[in-house]
Amino acid sequence: MKKILYIGIFSGTNLGDLVLSTQIYNYLKNESDFYVDFMDFRTLKRIKTPSTKFTTSPASSNYLTPKIKKIFSNIKPISRTYVKAAELLMQSGKHTIFDEYINIVDEYDIICIGGGNLLMSISTNIWAIKINRLIKVAKAKNKKVFICSVGAGPIVLEKSKELFKESLYLADCITVRDQCSKDTLTKELNLNKNIQVCGDPAILLNNYRMNHKVNKDSINIAVSVMPFGGKKFLNLDWYKDYTYYLNMYEQIIEFFSRRDNNYVFHLFSTELSDYDAIMELQSYVLSKCDTITEVNIKVVHINSLEELLNFYKTQDLLIGTRMHSLIIAYTQSLPIIGIVWQNKVYGFMKYIGLERYSFQLNMVSQNVSKIYNAAQQLLMNNDQHDDKQLLKLKNRFFCINNHFLQILKTEP
């Protein structure tokens, strides 16, 4: 039996990453005739049991006091110097983070790297350097490399573009989760490879929210919040004013509440580090909107996939900004309205045929009434739920990835 070493994101504070990596691991384990071990992409350490719970370390910024956070925010030159030094050390091959991988790679026939938006760079080249090194080490030892259901983009830094292109040319098979990712690789990197769109691994989740009915006396609306107005948020060139982030969500909530005081808004995120901003947003809405009280707007702390799925069972509609809050909700037949802050969000909505329920983030203020009308339509008749369409998307994931696995299995 051939052996696969699957490298995905199995630690951190982004639930989407944890779910994707776990779903790919389960797929490889259940759908292929391989023995599978797995390794965390962040630490490059093998782990025994995958988890869909947030993991943090005492060194994480989530454990820093506001005073210490403020001190670090004022020493950016030191931070940039540290990142540059880490990049140089990694690229030289002398960084100890690669030691375990190099020591065990001979045990495996196939190195599979996938899950999460691994092919991206905004402010550092570290992930590009990691991917490049992992693939080159594998190919130097004549191992097959399968890049499985990854997200790609944005890739801002020229060095990252060079590193990704160089290493991805060496990969034996590449599947990506959406058309936007394929376009990034083929058009931005000019990567001339057979790249197949297989869909997002989160689409494989089972539905635990069957036969849900809306209680008109209390309509629960989940609001997935992303603090794109933060100083460190670098994905939006047009975005300048932090208050737009607060005002955008406040305008949606106020518009809804003035038309029906039975709405209860539940603010949450699938990223643990968003919660400081979520608490700030709750206070902001309460101070600005006289139709909202603490009864109507609540913060829901999500720490695991299990908690998210249980939370979705109680909700009637999701207005989502974080992409995997939308994807997971879709698998649970929870009606979704997407706030498009990046092409990948629109790409997902288009992939599932629901782009009419997506609204560009920088146009939300002008489209609040349209968002409200879309919500009313979905609350009265959820035409998004289509078991046949969901099964079709799952089968596409299996069919494309199984095809490549069969090739890798039979090739010497």
C-alpha positions, 0 to 999 in steps of 0.5 A, spaced: 500 500 500 502 506 498 503 512 503 501 519 503 503 524 507 498 530 507 500 537 509 494 542 511 493 547 516 491 543 522 492 549 527 491 556 528 484 560 529 481 560 522 475 555 522 475 555 515 482 552 514 481 547 520 475 544 516 478 544 509 484 540 512 480 535 516 475 534 510 481 533 505 484 528 510 478 524 511 477 524 504 484 521 503 483 516 508 476 514 506 476 514 498 483 512 496 487 505 497 493 509 501 495 509 508 495 517 510 499 521 515 498 528 516 502 534 518 501 541 520 503 546 514 504 551 520 509 547 524 511 542 519 510 537 525 506 530 524 500 530 528 496 524 531 489 527 531 486 532 526 481 537 530 476 542 528 477 546 534 481 553 535 488 552 537 492 558 540 499 558 544 501 563 549 505 567 544 499 568 540 497 575 539 490 573 542 493 573 549 497 579 549 494 585 553 491 591 549 498 595 552 502 590 549 499 590 542 499 597 542 507 597 543 508 592 538 504 596 533 509 602 534 515 597 532 513 595 525 520 596 522 522 591 528 517 586 525 519 587 518 526 586 519 524 579 523 520 577 517 525 578 512 530 574 517 525 569 517 524 569 510 532 569 508 533 563 513 527 559 510 530 560 503 537 558 505 534 551 507 537 552 514 531 553 518 530 548 523 522 548 521 524 543 515 528 538 519 522 533 521 519 533 514 526 532 511 527 526 515 521 523 514 519 524 506 523 518 504 517 514 508 512 516 503 510 515 496 506 521 495 506 528 498 499 531 498 499 539 500 492 542 500 486 546 504 486 553 505 488 559 501 495 556 501 497 559 495 497 567 497 502 572 499 500 579 501 505 582 506 510 576 506 513 571 502 513 565 508 508 561 505 511 561 498 518 559 501 515 553 504 511 551 499 517 551 494 521 548 499 516 542 500 515 541 493 523 541 491 525 536 497 519 531 495 521 532 487 529 531 489 527 524 492 523 522 486 516 523 490 509 524 487 506 531 489 499 532 489 496 539 490 489 538 492 483 543 492 487 549 494 485 556 494 490 561 490 490 569 491 491 574 492 499 573 490 501 580 491 509 580 492 513 578 486 518 574 489 512 569 491 510 569 484 516 566 482 517 561 488 510 559 487 511 558 479 517 555 480 515 549 484 508 548 482 511 547 475 514 541 479 507 538 481 504 532 478 497 534 479 493 540 481 486 541 483 483 548 486 477 550 489 474 555 485 475 558 478 478 565 481 484 560 484 485 557 477 485 564 474 490 566 479 495 561 477 494 560 469 493 568 468 497 571 473 503 566 474 502 564 467 502 557 469 501 552 463 499 546 467 493 541 467 489 545 473 482 542 475 477 546 479 474 541 484 470 545 489 471 547 496 472 541 501 468 544 506 462 542 501 463 535 503 460 536 510 454 533 512 447 537 513 445 537 520 440 542 519 434 538 516 427 541 516 428 547 519 422 552 519 422 560 521 419 562 527 416 569 525 415 571 532 423 571 533 427 571 526 434 569 527 439 572 523 447 570 523 452 576 521 459 573 519 463 579 521 470 581 518 474 587 520 476 589 514 477 596 516 483 594 521 490 597 520 493 590 518 487 588 513 491 589 506 487 586 501 482 592 499 486 597 495 480 602 495 479 601 502 481 607 506 476 609 512 475 604 518 468 607 519 465 604 513 466 597 516 462 599 522 457 603 518 456 598 513 454 593 518 450 598 522 446 600 516 444 593 515 442 591 522 438 598 522 434 597 516 432 590 518 430 592 525 426 598 523 421 594 518 420 588 523 423 588 531 422 581 531 429 580 528 435 578 532 442 579 530 447 574 532 454 577 530 460 571 530 466 569 526 469 563 524 476 567 525 478 567 533 482 574 532 475 578 529 472 578 536 475 584 539 472 588 532 465 584 533 465 586 540 466 593 538 461 593 532 456 591 537 457 597 542 457 601 536 450 599 533 447 599 540 450 607 540 447 608 533 441 605 533 435 606 537 431 600 535 436 595 537 437 593 544 441 588 547 436 583 546 436 584 539 443 584 538 448 578 541 455 576 540 456 568 539 463 566 540 464 560 536 470 555 538 469 549 533 466 546 527 461 543 532 459 549 535 458 553 529 453 547 526 449 547 532 449 555 532 447 554 525 441 550 527 438 555 531 439 561 525 434 563 519 439 566 515 446 568 514 449 575 512 456 572 511 463 576 510 468 570 511 467 565 506 467 559 510 461 561 514 458 562 507 460 555 505 459 551 511 452 555 512 450 552 504 452 545 506 447 546 512 441 549 508 441 555 511 440 561 506 445 565 505 447 572 503 454 574 501 458 580 502 464 580 497 470 583 499 474 579 495 474 575 488 474 568 492 467 570 495 464 572 489 467 566 485 464 561 490 457 564 490 457 563 482 460 556 483 454 554 486 449 558 482 447 563 487 451 570 485 444 574 485 445 573 492 452 576 493 453 584 494 460 587 493 462 590 499 464 597 497 457 598 494 453 595 500 451 602 503 447 603 496 444 596 496 441 595 503 434 595 501 436 590 496 439 586 501 433 586 505 429 584 499 433 578 498 433 576 505 425 577 505 425 572 499 429 567 502 425 567 509 419 566 505 421 561 501 428 558 501 430 556 494 437 556 495 436 549 498 437 544 493 440 537 495 441 535 487 445 541 486 449 539 493 450 532 491 453 534 484 458 539 487 460 533 492 461 528 486 465 533 482 470 534 488 470 526 488 471 525 481 476 530 479 481 528 485 479 520 485 482 521 477 488 524 479 489 519 485 488 513 480 494 516 476 498 517 482 497 510 484 498 507 478 505 511 476 511 508 478 
